[in-house]
Amino acid sequence: MSYEGEWEEFVERLARDLAPALRRRMYRAQFERMLGLRSSSEKLVYFYLVESQPQSFTTMRKSLGLGKATLSRSLESLRRWRLVALDERFLYWTEQQG
């Protein structure tokens, strides 16, 4: 096997072995952030985005059964805390934090 092939195999094996640990760490951090949120609607919206991002305002409103004012207030609070971002296509994402 060539040096390049060995390197690719090593990188693939490393990524495969690290992925579960990184996923657990990321979910743990997101769960900790969610616990620090004040309102139930903020927690619901954040958890929904963690599991199914990106999402539009309308899709979240229909899926979660929240009113426009409640969802808007929750998203604004999450954006203020930099837990959620809105992209140029008007889709909401969770922010990756260290």
FIMARKE-297443 format. One line per field, with one value per atom (N, C-alpha, C, O): residue in three letters; x, y, z; atom name; chain. Coordinates in pm, whole numbers. Example, Ala and Ser with C-alpha at 12.3 -4.5 7.8 and 13.67 -1.06 7.14 Angstrom:
BEGIN
r: c(ALA, ALA, ALA, ALA, SER, SER, SER, SER)
xx: c(1319, 1230, 1320, 1424, 1285, 1367, 1290, 1341)
yy: c(-569, -450, -330, -332, -225, -106, 3, 114)
zz: c(780, 780, 780, 846, 708, 714, 787, 804)
a: c(N, CA, C, O, N, CA, C, O)
c: c(A, A, A, A, A, A, A, A)
***
This chain:
BEGIN
r: c(MET, MET, MET, MET, SER, SER, SER, SER, TYR, TYR, TYR, TYR, GLU, GLU, GLU, GLU, GLY, GLY, GLY, GLY, GLU, GLU, GLU, GLU, TRP, TRP, TRP, TRP, GLU, GLU, GLU, GLU, GLU, GLU, GLU, GLU, PHE, PHE, PHE, PHE, VAL, VAL, VAL, VAL, GLU, GLU, GLU, GLU, ARG, ARG, ARG, ARG, LEU, LEU, LEU, LEU, ALA, ALA, ALA, ALA, ARG, ARG, ARG, ARG, ASP, ASP, ASP, ASP, LEU, LEU, LEU, LEU, ALA, ALA, ALA, ALA, PRO, PRO, PRO, PRO, ALA, ALA, ALA, ALA, LEU, LEU, LEU, LEU, ARG, ARG, ARG, ARG, ARG, ARG, ARG, ARG, ARG, ARG, ARG, ARG, MET, MET, MET, MET, TYR, TYR, TYR, TYR, ARG, ARG, ARG, ARG, ALA, ALA, ALA, ALA, GLN, GLN, GLN, GLN, PHE, PHE, PHE, PHE, GLU, GLU, GLU, GLU, ARG, ARG, ARG, ARG, MET, MET, MET, MET, LEU, LEU, LEU, LEU, GLY, GLY, GLY, GLY, LEU, LEU, LEU, LEU, ARG, ARG, ARG, ARG, SER, SER, SER, SER, SER, SER, SER, SER, SER, SER, SER, SER, GLU, GLU, GLU, GLU, LYS, LYS, LYS, LYS, LEU, LEU, LEU, LEU, VAL, VAL, VAL, VAL, TYR, TYR, TYR, TYR, PHE, PHE, PHE, PHE, TYR, TYR, TYR, TYR, LEU, LEU, LEU, LEU, VAL, VAL, VAL, VAL, GLU, GLU, GLU, GLU, SER, SER, SER, SER, GLN, GLN, GLN, GLN, PRO, PRO, PRO, PRO, GLN, GLN, GLN, GLN, SER, SER, SER, SER, PHE, PHE, PHE, PHE, THR, THR, THR, THR, THR, THR, THR, THR, MET, MET, MET, MET, ARG, ARG, ARG, ARG, LYS, LYS, LYS, LYS, SER, SER, SER, SER, LEU, LEU, LEU, LEU, GLY, GLY, GLY, GLY, LEU, LEU, LEU, LEU, GLY, GLY, GLY, GLY, LYS, LYS, LYS, LYS, ALA, ALA, ALA, ALA, THR, THR, THR, THR, LEU, LEU, LEU, LEU, SER, SER, SER, SER, ARG, ARG, ARG, ARG, SER, SER, SER, SER, LEU, LEU, LEU, LEU, GLU, GLU, GLU, GLU, SER, SER, SER, SER, LEU, LEU, LEU, LEU, ARG, ARG, ARG, ARG, ARG, ARG, ARG, ARG, TRP, TRP, TRP, TRP, ARG, ARG, ARG, ARG, LEU, LEU, LEU, LEU, VAL, VAL, VAL, VAL, ALA, ALA, ALA, ALA, LEU, LEU, LEU, LEU, ASP, ASP, ASP, ASP, GLU, GLU, GLU, GLU, ARG, ARG, ARG, ARG, PHE, PHE, PHE, PHE, LEU, LEU, LEU, LEU, TYR, TYR, TYR, TYR, TRP, TRP, TRP, TRP, THR, THR, THR, THR, GLU, GLU, GLU, GLU, GLN, GLN, GLN, GLN, GLN, GLN, GLN, GLN, GLY, GLY, GLY, GLY)
xx: c(85, 0, 89, 191, 53, 134, 123, 32, 216, 217, 87, 30, 39, -85, -205, -292, -209, -316, -315, -421, -197, -185, -233, -302, -197, -239, -391, -452, -451, -597, -666, -765, -614, -672, -661, -754, -546, -526, -625, -686, -641, -732, -876, -950, -916, -1052, -1076, -1182, -980, -993, -1000, -1079, -917, -916, -1050, -1105, -1102, -1231, -1343, -1430, -1342, -1445, -1440, -1544, -1320, -1305, -1339, -1390, -1311, -1336, -1480, -1528, -1550, -1685, -1781, -1847, -1792, -1886, -1852, -1942, -1725, -1685, -1715, -1761, -1688, -1716, -1866, -1910, -1943, -2089, -2143, -2227, -2096, -2139, -2102, -2182, -1982, -1936, -2020, -2057, -2050, -2130, -2271, -2323, -2335, -2470, -2472, -2566, -2368, -2361, -2354, -2422, -2273, -2261, -2393, -2434, -2459, -2589, -2692, -2774, -2692, -2785, -2761, -2856, -2636, -2602, -2651, -2705, -2632, -2682, -2834, -2890, -2900, -3046, -3095, -3194, -3029, -3070, -3059, -3133, -2969, -2951, -3054, -3058, -3136, -3237, -3351, -3382, -3413, -3517, -3653, -3711, -3703, -3841, -3849, -3756, -3963, -3986, -3986, -3939, -4039, -4043, -3902, -3874, -3814, -3675, -3609, -3538, -3631, -3574, -3628, -3553, -3758, -3821, -3764, -3728, -3755, -3705, -3560, -3521, -3478, -3336, -3320, -3244, -3390, -3380, -3426, -3363, -3533, -3584, -3477, -3456, -3412, -3308, -3186, -3125, -3150, -3037, -3064, -2974, -3185, -3220, -3253, -3237, -3299, -3347, -3314, -3396, -3199, -3162, -3118, -3076, -3127, -3183, -3335, -3391, -3400, -3545, -3587, -3520, -3698, -3755, -3850, -3892, -3883, -3974, -4108, -4162, -4162, -4292, -4293, -4387, -4189, -4181, -4176, -4242, -4098, -4091, -4225, -4269, -4289, -4418, -4520, -4592, -4526, -4621, -4583, -4669, -4455, -4409, -4423, -4459, -4392, -4393, -4527, -4551, -4614, -4745, -4737, -4818, -4638, -4622, -4683, -4686, -4729, -4779, -4664, -4549, -4697, -4594, -4518, -4395, -4590, -4525, -4433, -4323, -4478, -4397, -4271, -4162, -4285, -4169, -4073, -3952, -4126, -4043, -3965, -3845, -4031, -3967, -3857, -3749, -3886, -3789, -3667, -3553, -3690, -3578, -3495, -3372, -3560, -3485, -3397, -3282, -3449, -3370, -3253, -3141, -3278, -3172, -3066, -2947, -3106, -3010, -2930, -2810, -2996, -2927, -2817, -2710, -2847, -2749, -2651, -2563, -2665, -2579, -2581, -2480, -2699, -2719, -2777, -2763, -2841, -2907, -2869, -2858, -2850, -2819, -2920, -2979, -2938, -3026, -2938, -2861, -2948, -2862, -2930, -3042, -2860, -2909, -3032, -3100, -3061, -3180, -3296, -3397, -3281, -3381, -3405, -3519, -3298, -3304, -3229, -3125, -3284, -3225, -3138, -3174, -3022, -2923, -2879, -2886, -2833, -2769, -2625, -2563, -2574, -2435, -2345, -2381, -2232, -2133, -2047, -1986, -2044, -1964, -1862, -1882, -1750, -1642, -1664, -1578)
yy: c(-118, 0, 124, 126, 223, 343, 425, 407, 514, 603, 682, 698, 731, 808, 723, 770, 598, 507, 477, 470, 460, 437, 558, 545, 675, 799, 815, 849, 790, 799, 700, 735, 579, 477, 520, 502, 576, 623, 734, 732, 831, 943, 893, 939, 802, 747, 674, 690, 593, 520, 616, 596, 718, 819, 891, 909, 932, 1001, 910, 954, 786, 690, 668, 657, 662, 640, 764, 752, 882, 1005, 1054, 1123, 1021, 1074, 1050, 1146, 930, 911, 997, 1052, 1009, 1089, 1237, 1307, 1285, 1424, 1452, 1557, 1358, 1373, 1381, 1467, 1293, 1295, 1427, 1486, 1473, 1598, 1716, 1804, 1718, 1825, 1824, 1929, 1706, 1697, 1734, 1798, 1694, 1729, 1881, 1937, 1947, 2093, 2159, 2256, 2108, 2165, 2144, 2233, 2028, 2000, 2093, 2143, 2118, 2209, 2350, 2418, 2394, 2527, 2532, 2632, 2425, 2421, 2431, 2500, 2364, 2369, 2509, 2544, 2590, 2726, 2824, 2939, 2782, 2871, 2890, 2801, 3008, 3042, 2982, 2915, 3006, 2966, 2830, 2786, 2766, 2636, 2648, 2558, 2759, 2775, 2792, 2743, 2860, 2872, 2735, 2702, 2655, 2520, 2435, 2364, 2443, 2366, 2404, 2316, 2532, 2579, 2540, 2493, 2558, 2523, 2373, 2333, 2291, 2147, 2105, 2019, 2164, 2133, 2165, 2086, 2280, 2316, 2226, 2194, 2186, 2094, 1966, 1913, 1918, 1791, 1802, 1704, 1918, 1922, 2054, 2104, 2108, 2231, 2204, 2092, 2298, 2432, 2429, 2336, 2531, 2540, 2684, 2779, 2698, 2831, 2864, 2775, 2990, 3034, 2962, 2911, 2960, 2899, 2750, 2700, 2680, 2537, 2510, 2419, 2590, 2572, 2601, 2529, 2707, 2745, 2633, 2599, 2577, 2469, 2340, 2274, 2305, 2180, 2182, 2082, 2297, 2306, 2351, 2341, 2402, 2447, 2573, 2592, 2657, 2780, 2897, 2896, 2995, 3116, 3199, 3181, 3290, 3374, 3455, 3462, 3515, 3600, 3519, 3562, 3402, 3317, 3270, 3276, 3223, 3176, 3291, 3276, 3404, 3520, 3563, 3591, 3569, 3607, 3506, 3545, 3379, 3275, 3282, 3274, 3297, 3305, 3430, 3425, 3540, 3663, 3649, 3694, 3586, 3561, 3468, 3493, 3360, 3266, 3333, 3303, 3421, 3494, 3592, 3609, 3657, 3751, 3680, 3736, 3558, 3478, 3407, 3333, 3428, 3368, 3216, 3150, 3163, 3018, 2978, 2864, 3073, 3049, 3162, 3278, 3125, 3224, 3214, 3109, 3325, 3332, 3359, 3455, 3273, 3290, 3375, 3423, 3392, 3478, 3422, 3494, 3294, 3233, 3228, 3162, 3298, 3304, 3169, 3134, 3093, 2965, 2979, 3045, 2917, 2923, 2801, 2689, 2823, 2720, 2740, 2851, 2634, 2650, 2693, 2652, 2773, 2821, 2718, 2664, 2692, 2604, 2688, 2786, 2649, 2722, 2629, 2508, 2689, 2611, 2567, 2500)
zz: c(0, 0, 0, 69, -74, -83, 45, 126, 61, 178, 184, 292, 70, 64, 107, 180, 62, 101, 250, 312, 306, 450, 528, 629, 480, 547, 543, 645, 428, 415, 508, 573, 515, 604, 750, 828, 786, 923, 957, 1063, 868, 891, 901, 989, 815, 820, 952, 1013, 995, 1120, 1240, 1332, 1237, 1344, 1351, 1459, 1235, 1232, 1281, 1356, 1240, 1282, 1433, 1497, 1489, 1633, 1715, 1826, 1660, 1734, 1724, 1815, 1618, 1594, 1710, 1751, 1767, 1878, 2000, 2064, 2033, 2149, 2125, 2215, 2004, 1972, 1972, 2019, 1921, 1919, 2062, 2092, 2151, 2292, 2358, 2431, 2332, 2392, 2343, 2421, 2214, 2157, 2215, 2254, 2221, 2277, 2424, 2471, 2498, 2639, 2656, 2742, 2575, 2582, 2544, 2609, 2442, 2403, 2511, 2537, 2575, 2683, 2801, 2862, 2835, 2944, 2912, 2999, 2787, 2749, 2759, 2805, 2716, 2722, 2866, 2892, 2959, 3099, 3157, 3249, 3103, 3152, 3099, 3143, 3005, 2949, 3048, 3128, 3043, 3140, 3109, 3194, 2991, 2963, 2895, 2828, 2913, 2848, 2697, 2627, 2645, 2500, 2443, 2333, 2514, 2468, 2464, 2368, 2567, 2572, 2458, 2392, 2435, 2329, 2192, 2113, 2165, 2036, 2018, 1911, 2121, 2112, 2087, 1999, 2164, 2147, 2008, 1945, 1960, 1826, 1720, 1628, 1733, 1637, 1647, 1546, 1767, 1783, 1705, 1639, 1712, 1648, 1500, 1427, 1454, 1315, 1244, 1166, 1268, 1199, 1057, 1027, 970, 985, 969, 911, 1021, 1012, 986, 1028, 918, 896, 1012, 1086, 1026, 1131, 1117, 1215, 995, 971, 1002, 1064, 962, 988, 1139, 1188, 1210, 1356, 1421, 1511, 1376, 1435, 1418, 1512, 1299, 1273, 1345, 1403, 1343, 1405, 1557, 1618, 1617, 1763, 1819, 1940, 1733, 1780, 1866, 1956, 1839, 1915, 1838, 1715, 1910, 1848, 1793, 1832, 1701, 1640, 1744, 1740, 1837, 1938, 2028, 2060, 2070, 2159, 2088, 2144, 1964, 1888, 1860, 1874, 1821, 1792, 1916, 1908, 2030, 2156, 2193, 2236, 2177, 2209, 2118, 2165, 1989, 1894, 1917, 1908, 1947, 1973, 2097, 2098, 2199, 2320, 2291, 2335, 2216, 2181, 2094, 2107, 2007, 1923, 2008, 1987, 2103, 2191, 2272, 2295, 2314, 2389, 2297, 2344, 2166, 2063, 2063, 2039, 2093, 2085, 1951, 1908, 1885, 1756, 1661, 1700, 1534, 1431, 1318, 1294, 1249, 1133, 1012, 1010, 909, 792, 685, 703, 573, 465, 395, 322, 415, 355, 454, 429, 567, 673, 737, 771, 754, 824, 956, 964, 1060, 1193, 1217, 1180, 1280, 1313, 1457, 1509, 1521, 1651, 1627, 1529, 1716, 1707, 1775, 1880, 1717, 1778, 1872, 1830, 1997, 2095, 2154, 2164, 2193, 2251, 2392, 2450)
a: c(N, CA, C, O, N, CA, C, O, N, CA, C, O, N, CA, C, O, N, CA, C, O, N, CA, C, O, N, CA, C, O, N, CA, C, O, N, CA, C, O, N, CA, C, O, N, CA, C, O, N, CA, C, O, N, CA, C, O, N, CA, C, O, N, CA, C, O, N, CA, C, O, N, CA, C, O, N, CA, C, O, N, CA, C, O, N, CA, C, O, N, CA, C, O, N, CA, C, O, N, CA, C, O, N, CA, C, O, N, CA, C, O, N, CA, C, O, N, CA, C, O, N, CA, C, O, N, CA, C, O, N, CA, C, O, N, CA, C, O, N, CA, C, O, N, CA, C, O, N, CA, C, O, N, CA, C, O, N, CA, C, O, N, CA, C, O, N, CA, C, O, N, CA, C, O, N, CA, C, O, N, CA, C, O, N, CA, C, O, N, CA, C, O, N, CA, C, O, N, CA, C, O, N, CA, C, O, N, CA, C, O, N, CA, C, O, N, CA, C, O, N, CA, C, O, N, CA, C, O, N, CA, C, O, N, CA, C, O, N, CA, C, O, N, CA, C, O, N, CA, C, O, N, CA, C, O, N, CA, C, O, N, CA, C, O, N, CA, C, O, N, CA, C, O, N, CA, C, O, N, CA, C, O, N, CA, C, O, N, CA, C, O, N, CA, C, O, N, CA, C, O, N, CA, C, O, N, CA, C, O, N, CA, C, O, N, CA, C, O, N, CA, C, O, N, CA, C, O, N, CA, C, O, N, CA, C, O, N, CA, C, O, N, CA, C, O, N, CA, C, O, N, CA, C, O, N, CA, C, O, N, CA, C, O, N, CA, C, O, N, CA, C, O, N, CA, C, O, N, CA, C, O, N, CA, C, O, N, CA, C, O, N, CA, C, O, N, CA, C, O, N, CA, C, O, N, CA, C, O, N, CA, C, O, N, CA, C, O, N, CA, C, O, N, CA, C, O, N, CA, C, O, N, CA, C, O, N, CA, C, O)
c: c(A, A, A, A, A, A, A, A, A, A, A, A, A, A, A, A, A, A, A, A, A, A, A, A, A, A, A, A, A, A, A, A, A, A, A, A, A, A, A, A, A, A, A, A, A, A, A, A, A, A, A, A, A, A, A, A, A, A, A, A, A, A, A, A, A, A, A, A, A, A, A, A, A, A, A, A, A, A, A, A, A, A, A, A, A, A, A, A, A, A, A, A, A, A, A, A, A, A, A, A, A, A, A, A, A, A, A, A, A, A, A, A, A, A, A, A, A, A, A, A, A, A, A, A, A, A, A, A, A, A, A, A, A, A, A, A, A, A, A, A, A, A, A, A, A, A, A, A, A, A, A, A, A, A, A, A, A, A, A, A, A, A, A, A, A, A, A, A, A, A, A, A, A, A, A, A, A, A, A, A, A, A, A, A, A, A, A, A, A, A, A, A, A, A, A, A, A, A, A, A, A, A, A, A, A, A, A, A, A, A, A, A, A, A, A, A, A, A, A, A, A, A, A, A, A, A, A, A, A, A, A, A, A, A, A, A, A, A, A, A, A, A, A, A, A, A, A, A, A, A, A, A, A, A, A, A, A, A, A, A, A, A, A, A, A, A, A, A, A, A, A, A, A, A, A, A, A, A, A, A, A, A, A, A, A, A, A, A, A, A, A, A, A, A, A, A, A, A, A, A, A, A, A, A, A, A, A, A, A, A, A, A, A, A, A, A, A, A, A, A, A, A, A, A, A, A, A, A, A, A, A, A, A, A, A, A, A, A, A, A, A, A, A, A, A, A, A, A, A, A, A, A, A, A, A, A, A, A, A, A, A, A, A, A, A, A, A, A, A, A, A, A, A, A, A, A, A, A, A, A, A, A, A, A, A, A, A, A, A, A, A, A)
***
